[in-house]
């Protein structure tokens, strides 16, 4: 699957179910890696259209603004560290200081 970034002109009410159905079909066809990539793009799309960090109705505006910013920040951090759960080992790369040279097997 080619990484092209966010989809252009995505309506705010895009069908969330179809993403999950496509993921399931990809896994059933043996394309688990592509299904994980689609899941990551799905999460990015949710944030792009404003479905992440929506405060409850009736909250004071200043609390809603703080809540939304914290939620968006945590969502972005979750994506960076673990690929939204689709790549849970991704965070381990940061825990040990990033990629390091590890010698290969001796001959």
N, C-alpha and C positions, 0 to 999 in steps of 0.2 A: 504494500500500500504506500503510495507516494505521499509524503508530508507536504501539504499545500497550505497549511495554516487554517484559519477560520474560513468557513464558507461565506461567500459574499451574499449580501441581501437576504439573509435568513429571516423569515418572518418571526415575530415575537411569540407566535403560537404554533411553532413547528411540532410535528407529531413525535412525542417522546417514545411512544411504544415502538415505532418502526426502527429506531436505533437499537433497542433491546432485541427486537426480532432478528435484525440483521446480525447482531453479535451472536445470537444463539445459532443461527444458520452457519455462520463462519466457523464456530467451534465444532458443530456437527460435521462440517466438511473437512475438519482437520487443520483449519487455519486459525489456531488459537492466538498466534502472534498478531495477526491482523485484527482479530476481535479485540485484543487488548488495546491496540492502537486506536481503534474506533471508540472504545470506551473512554480513552483519554481525550480524544477530540470531542466526544459527547459532553464531558465535564467542562471543557473549555467553551463550548457553545452555550451551555447553561449559564456560565458566568457572563459571556458576551451579550446575551439577551436579557440579563437582569434577573435570572431565576435563582441566583445565589445571593444570600444576604438580605432577603426580603423580611423586614420586621413585621411583627404582628400589627394588625390594624388597631388603631386607638392608642398607640404609644405616642408619647410626646415627641415632637420632631427632633429635639436634640438627642434623646435616647435612641431613636430610630437611626439617626445619622451615625452615631458612635457604633451601634450594633452592626450596621451595614458595613462600615469600614473594617471593623474587626473580623467579621465573617468573610469578607472578600479577601482580606489578608491571609487568614488562616486557610482558606480554600486554595489560594495560590501557593502557599507554603506546603500544603498537603500534596499538591500536584508536583511541586519541585522535588520534594523529599521521597515520595513514594509513588508517583504517577497515579494519584487518586486511588491507590490500592491495587491498581492493575500491574504495577511493578514494585512490589514491597521491598525488594532488596536494593532498590535504588538509593535509599537513605543510608545504607551501610557504606557507600562510597564516600559520603561526607563525614561519617563518624570517625573514620581512621585518617582523615586529612586528605582525602581524594585518592586518585590513582597513584600507585607507587610502582616502581620497578620491582618485579618479583622474578627471580631467576627461574628459567625453565628447567625441565628435568635434565639431569646430567647424562651425557652419552657414554 
